[in-house]
Amino acid sequence: MTPSRRTAWIDCSAGVSGDMLLGALIDAGADIKETVDALGVGASLDVVTSSRGGLRAVTVDVRSTADQPMRTLDDLVRLVDRAGVAESVAQRARAVLSRIATAEARVHGTSAAEVHFHEIGAVDTIVDVVGVCVAVHQLGIGEIVASPIALGGGSIDTAHGTLPVPGPAVLELLAAAELSAYGGPVDVELATPTGVALLAELATSSGPMPALRQTTVGIGAGARELLDRPNVVRIVLGQPTGRDASDADGDSWLVLEANVDDLDPRLWPQVIERLLTAGAADAWLTPILMKKGRPAHTLSALTPPACAEAVRTAMFTESSTIGVRSTVVGKSALDREWLVVDIDGEQVRVKVARMSGEVVNVAPEWEDVVSAARRLDRPAKSVLAAASAAATSELS
């Protein structure tokens, strides 16, 4: 796998779709024509420069022959496997497709294996998914930070009738992901299942744009014009100067802290989540004993300077503190990447940490482990051990 080199921030304030992400990545310098040809589904890309809300953007239209068969998840996975892409890319693409099929299966009360991707829609899906995964690999993107996703509102006509927006599949995908999203700001569909599934798999965090030495901006256009905003996805690529940058680069981090003794303890999970959404790299509680013997907690958040104000604001608004102190600290971080392993048909993400190119830590994502254990009716410790062993074996 390619070690992390650049950070990407994805602006989803006008929603997200597979073709918008693909357009932005192509605008940023990716070339996926050979990949599309290798998929062997009779597809081609029509890539043109367009305009949305006065902004120049790249529009991508997937063109294919009309005589396309109905395809299942297994059919799409076979297409990925024979496309000749790097194994790390194939793993990510398979995981994205599995997320889509799993979400659709939950919505319709069936199994992921029985979900059918309809004719032309299946071609669009496979091209968008594999194309985006290849483009991320080509551009040397490691960490991906996604802004909160605008989902839209109103309703949409589908093969299953009129459905409310956000659609059921999008909500299922969000329920299984660590992404932030919100309804509106207009009554049209802004986020598609393919776009959300790609972010759910690829994004390493959700929040505002981190501190970057900017190198490249790519802009991908959506299909429609919106009255009050450009209908685009923006991708900003750069070298991190705060978040996950090493001490050797001379970057400093902040630890923001507050002592709290009067907050309803049921609120703490929400407080921690809000700090992370605001841009903190980590947030935690430490039990303490304050003056007059009062039990309390120290609320702490590790944040890059660029996100400090947003994290500080969240600390004030979400907790009951009236004072926040800050300490400048140094931080060293290893390069990391995601590996997806299959445990009896369930996909489990594994975070792989490297030092000087050598693997030094393998950590299955706990939420994926719990989810897989529940579906397989197995102890979580069993799935955890199996995921660790599978990842270690694949990396050896």
Number of C-alpha atoms within 10 A of each C-alpha: 14 14 20 17 15 19 26 28 25 29 23 24 23 25 27 31 26 27 29 29 34 34 32 28 31 24 23 22 14 20 16 21 12 11 18 21 15 17 22 12 17 15 19 16 16 10 15 14 14 14 18 22 14 9 14 16 26 29 27 25 18 18 14 15 12 9 9 15 13 14 18 18 21 17 14 20 19 13 19 26 16 12 18 13 17 13 13 17 23 23 21 24 28 23 27 26 25 22 26 25 26 22 26 24 19 15 15 12 10 13 13 20 14 15 21 17 22 16 15 19 14 21 25 20 22 25 26 27 27 28 28 29 25 24 23 20 19 16 18 16 20 22 23 21 25 25 23 20 25 23 28 21 20 15 15 15 9 8 7 7 7 10 14 13 22 25 20 17 24 22 18 20 24 19 12 15 18 18 22 16 19 14 16 20 16 17 15 18 22 26 24 19 26 26 25 28 29 27 28 23 20 23 21 16 22 25 24 19 17 21 19 20 15 15 11 13 18 24 29 32 31 27 15 12 14 15 10 9 15 20 27 34 27 27 26 23 24 20 17 21 21 24 26 21 23 18 15 9 11 11 19 18 24 22 20 21 22 22 22 20 18 13 14 9 9 8 11 16 10 12 20 22 16 20 26 21 22 22 28 29 17 14 19 16 17 10 13 14 13 13 7 6 8 10 13 18 19 16 22 23 26 27 30 27 22 19 23 21 14 18 24 22 13 20 26 15 13 17 19 15 17 11 12 15 12 16 10 14 14 14 19 11 13 19 20 22 20 23 23 24 23 16 17 10 11 19 21 27 22 23 17 23 20 17 13 9 13 11 16 11 14 20 17 24 16 15 14 21 25 18 17 23 19 13 10 15 9 12 13 18 12 11 25 22 12 19 26 18 15 16 22 16 9 9 12 6
